[in-house]
Amino acid sequence: MKKYAMLLILLAVLYQVLASFPRIDIAGAAFLTSCTIYIRADGRVDPPDSPISSLDNITYALLTDIVCSGNQSAIVVERDNIIVDGRGYTVQGIGSGYGIDLTRRINVTIKNVEIKAFFHGIYLWYSLNNSIIGNSITACTMSGVRLFRFSRYNAIFKNNMVNNANGIGLVDSSGNRIIENNMQYNSVNIELYGSFSNFIYNNNFVINAGQLQVYTFNKNNLSDIWDADYPSGGNYWSNYTGVDLDHDGIGDSWHEIDENNIDHYPLMGMFSDFNATSEYHVQTICNSTVSDFQFNGTAINFNVSGENDTTGFCRICIPTALMNVTYKVYVNDTEVSYNLLPCSNETYSYLYFNYTYSTQEVVIMPEFPSFLILPLFMIATLLAVIVYKRKPWFYIAHPG
């Protein structure tokens, strides 16, 4: 018995090591199926040759892309308290069925899956305390994520939903959290039918002409919560027409969604949240595209991009436990002014600054004694020229 126990431990360790490796795709290795793959209540994967693997019956990992050629759902989860990790692989449909079915599930996490072309990308029905995190869901003929019939206390967090009929649809489902999702060019970004007391904030809602941000029908005229108060703010709405005269990254007027729903603190730019460490996050509100975020233990840097000869802005929120200094901001070797916003406190520092687009280098660094600034800045600039020649980038640093 001891030998078998040791073997199981070694296999579990091996699985964790392999799961941490970058995925390696083999050309033509997608799994083609015309039947549904089940994660059964007893932990089995059925059919057994399906490309979903687990050694501990808790974490189930996709091993390759799955292409579903029939009208049925691709994956049905019948087991509670598990994690389904897509590891960046794709589940592809033909416009019908569900990508992943979580009917009557409790405490299931779906993460890192690309889901394309189903009726509903992820479907919850009478489902509680589930987490939908970091997925990409596109081209679904109804909803990217559908919460139906008393699906409550679920978290939909950091997903990208593009070109679906509905980004997220809630029917008779309340008390859910919809936070930090990017929803672009869906016919309706959010549908709320008989659903209320949902927390919906720090999302980016982008639409084209003729599309709707939100469709609401609440039987009791109860308002959902569309912001996290000031200074965290609400959501970015691409059709918001307000202004930001006090330059804090948040609109000066409300965004009226309908007669029962108001975002009191609409964001003036797209919201982004970055893991600086396992404990601390850095958040930005920016009308630029932010990419390549890095924190090396001393410095924060990231790139921005936008249309040439236009004015960009960035509000950055830095945990003081991560960096707690007086900063200087440089754009193309020239120091520019920034505002340390009044909402800054002992926990967070909020910096706001402007710049002009094209190819710009932005450096944010601590205020050293004056005799050290020039040589250190020359060194930093030389390194930046060597490493970054593409887009504007930010550098946030403090002494040893």
N, C-alpha and C positions, 0 to 999 in steps of 0.2 A: 504493500500500500504506500510506503514511503517513496518507493521508486516512481510509482504513478503520480504521486503528489508533486515530486520534484520535476517530473517531465512536464506536467501541466504548468508549473511555474515558469520553466524554461521557455515553453511555447508562448506563454503570455508575454514574457519579456521580449522574445523574438518578434512577436506581432507589433508591440509598441515601437520597437526599433525600426521595423520595416515601414510602419505607418508614418513615421516621422521623416522618411526619405522623400525627396521630390518624386512625383509620379512620373513614370516612363510610359509613354503611349507607343504601342506597336501599330504600324499602319494596317488598317483593315481589321483591327481587333475589337471593334464595337460588337456588343452582344445583341443579336437580332432575336426578337421574340414576338410571337403572336398571342402569348398568354400572360396572365398576371403573375408577378413575383410576390410571394407572401413572406412576411416575417411573422411566423406563427406565435401563438400565445405561449407555447412551450420553448420558444427560442430558436426553433428550426427555420432555415431558409428553404422555401419550397417554390419551384423545383430545386433539388440539391445542387444542380450544376449552374445555378444562377450566379452572376458575378458580384455577389454580396457576401462578405466574409466577416465572421466574428468568432473569437476564441472564448470570450467571457460572457456572451449572451447579453451584453450591455451596450457595447459600441459595435455598430455594424458599418463597415466601410465598403464603398463601391470600389470595384477593381478595374472597371473600364466603363466606357460609354454604353448606355442602353438605348436601343432603338426599338420602339413599340410599334408594330405594323398593324395592329388591330384596333378595334373601337373600345377596348376595355382599358381599365386603369393599369398603369405600369407597375406601381409598387403599392401594396396594401399592408399597413402595419396593424397587427393584431395584438401586439405586446406593449404593455405600459413600462414606463421608467427606463427607456433606452435612448441611445443617441444614434442617429443615422447620419454619417459623415460622407458627403459626396466626394470629398477630396478634389473638387474642381471638375469632376466628370459630368457629362451631360446625360439627361434623361429626355429623349426625344419622342414626341407623339405625332399624330396626324390630325389634330384639331378636335379630338373627342376624348372622352374618358378623363380620368384624373391622373396627374403625374404621380402624386403621392397622396394616398387616402389615409386620413387619421380619424376615421369615424369612431366616436366613443373612446378616444384615447386620453390618457392622463400622463402628464409629465414625460412627453416625448420631445426630443430636440431634433430638428432637421436643419443641417447646416452645410454650407459649401457645395451646394448642388446647382447646376445649371439646368433649368427646366424649360422646355420649348414645346409650344404647339399642342396643348391639351385643351379640354373644355375648361377645367379648373386646374391650375398648376399644382396647388396644395389645397386639400379640402378637409375642413374640420366640421364635424356634426356632433353635437352634444359632447364636446371635447373641452377639457379643463387643464389649465396650467402647462400648456405646451409652449415650446419656444421655436420660432422660425427665424434663423439667424444667418446672415451673410450669404443668402442665395441670390441667384440671378434668374428671373422668371420673365419670359418673353413670348409674344405671339399666341397667347391663350385666347380662345374664342369667347370666353366669359370672364373669368377672374384669374389674376395671378395667384392670389390667396383668397379663399372663400371661407368665411366663418358663418355657420348656419345653425339655427335652432339651439339657442342656449349654450353656445360655445363661449366660455367665460374665462377670464384671468389668464389669457394667453398673451405672449410677448412676440411681436413682429418687429424685428430689430435689424437695422443695417442691411436691408435687402435692396436690390436693384430690380425695378419692375418697369418694363419698356414695351410699348406697342401691344398691350393687351386691351380687351374690351373694357374691363375694370382692373385697375391696379390691385385694390383690395376691396372686397365686398363683404359687408356684415349684415346679416339678416337675423333679427331677434337675438342679438349677441351683444352683451354689455360687459363693462369692467375690464376691457382688454387694453393693452398698451401697444401703441403704434408709434415707434420712435426711430429717428435717424435713418429713414428709408429714402431712396431716390426713386421718384415716380415720374417718368417722362413719357409724354406722347401717348398715354393711354386714352381711350375715348372718354372715360371718366376715371379720375385718379382714385377717388374713394366713393363708394356707395354705402350709405347708412340707411337701412330700412328697419324701422322698429328697434333700433339699437341706440343706446345712450350710456352716459357715464364712461365712455371710453377716453383714454388719455392719448392725444394725438399732437405731438410737437417735435420740433427739430427735424422735420421732414422737408425734403425739397420737392415741390410740386411744379412741374413744367408742362405746359400744354401748347398745342397749335391752335390756330383759328378753328372755331367750330367744335372744339372739345370742351368738356366740363371738368373743373377741378373737383367738385364735390356734388353728389346728388344725395339729398337727405329726405327721408320721410319717417318722422318719429311720431308715433301715435299719441303720445302724451305731451308733445311739444317740449321735451326736456333737452337742454343743451349739453353736448359733449364738451370736454375740456381741450381747448386748442392751443394752449400755451403753458409754459412752466414758469410764469411770472417773470419779473425783471430781476437780473439781467440775462437769464438763460434764454428768454424769448419764446416765440412760437414757431411758425413754419415759414419757409420761403415760398412765395407765390409768384409765379412768373407774370401774372396779370395784375399784381398790386401796383397802384398808381400813386402811392403816398411818397413823402419825402423824409429825409433824415437831416434836419437842420442842426441838431445837436451832435451829430457825428458820433454815434455810439453803435452803429450797425443795425439799429432797430428803427422801424418806421415810426414817425411821430403820430400817426393816426391809426385807428383800428382797421382791420380788414374784415368787412362784413361778408360772411359766407352765405348766409340766408337770414331770415328774420329771427331764427332761434340759435344761430351759431355765429360766434365772433372770435377771431384771433386778435387778442388785445395787443400783442407785441410781435407783429409780422417782421420777419428778417429781411434786410435789404440786399442780402447776397446769399449764396448757397452755404449751407451748414456742412462742416466736416469735422469728424472726430478721429483723432489719431492716438494710438497706443505709444506713448513715449517710453513707458516701462510697463511691467505687468501690473503695477499699482496706479500709475498716474497717466492721465490723458491730457492732450492739448487739443483745444477746439478752436476752429476758425469760422468766422462769417466773412465771406469774400465774394466779390463779383468777378473774380478770376477763376480759372481752372487750377486747382491746387493738386500737385502730384509730387511723388518722390520724397515723401516725408521721412526724415531720419532724426534720431537722437542718439548720440554716441556716448552719453554719460556726462558730457560737458556742453555740447552745442546742439541746437535744433536748426535744421535747414530743410527747405522745401522749395519747389519750383512753382511759379505761377505763369499763366499764359492767357492772352486775350487779344482783342483786335488792336492793331497798331494805332498809335496817336489818340487813344482814348484814356480816360482817367480810371484807374483802379483803386480799390480800397481794401483794407484787410483789418478786421478786428480779431485779435488773437488772445485767447484766455490761457494763461500759464499758471499751473499750480505753484504756489510759493514754496512748497516742500520740494519741488523739482528744481526750481531756479528762483532765487530771491535776491535780486540785485537792481541797481539802477542801470537802465539800458541806453545805448546809443543806436540810432538807425541810420544806415548809409544806403544810398541808391546810386549806383555807378560811381563809387568813391566819394560821393558828396553827401555830407550829413544832412538829413532832413528831420524836421520836427515830427513828433508824435504826441498824442494825448494819452496820458495815463488816466483812464476813465474814473470818475468818482465812485463807481460801483466796485472798484478794487478794494480788497480787504486783506486780512491776515492769511486768508486761504488761497485767494486767486488774484493775479494781476491781469488787468485788461488793457491792452495797448491797441490804439487805433492810429493808422497812418494811411497816406495816399501816395500814389506813384503814377507815372505815365507809362502806358504800354509801349512796347516794341521788345527789344532784347535788353532787359535790365537785370542788374545784380543788386539784390537787397541784402544788407548785412545788419543784423541786430546783435549788439555786443555790449558787455558791461562798460561802465564809465571808469576807465583806468586813470591813474595819474597822468597828467598831460605829457610828461616826457616819455611815457611808454606807448602812447597811442599811435604815433606815426610809424615806428618800426614794426610794431605788432600788426598794425593794419596793412602795411606793405607786404608782410609775410602772408597774412590771410588772403590778400588780393592775389598774390602770386599763385598760391595753392588753388584758389578758386578758378583762376584762368586755366590752370592745368587740368582741373577735374571737371569743371562745368563750362561748356561753351554753347549750351542749347537754349535755356529759358531763364527767366528771372528766378533767383533762388534766395531763400532767407537763411540767415545765420544768426542763431541766438546763443550767446555764450556767457559764461561767468568764470571768474578766476578760480584755479585749482580748488 
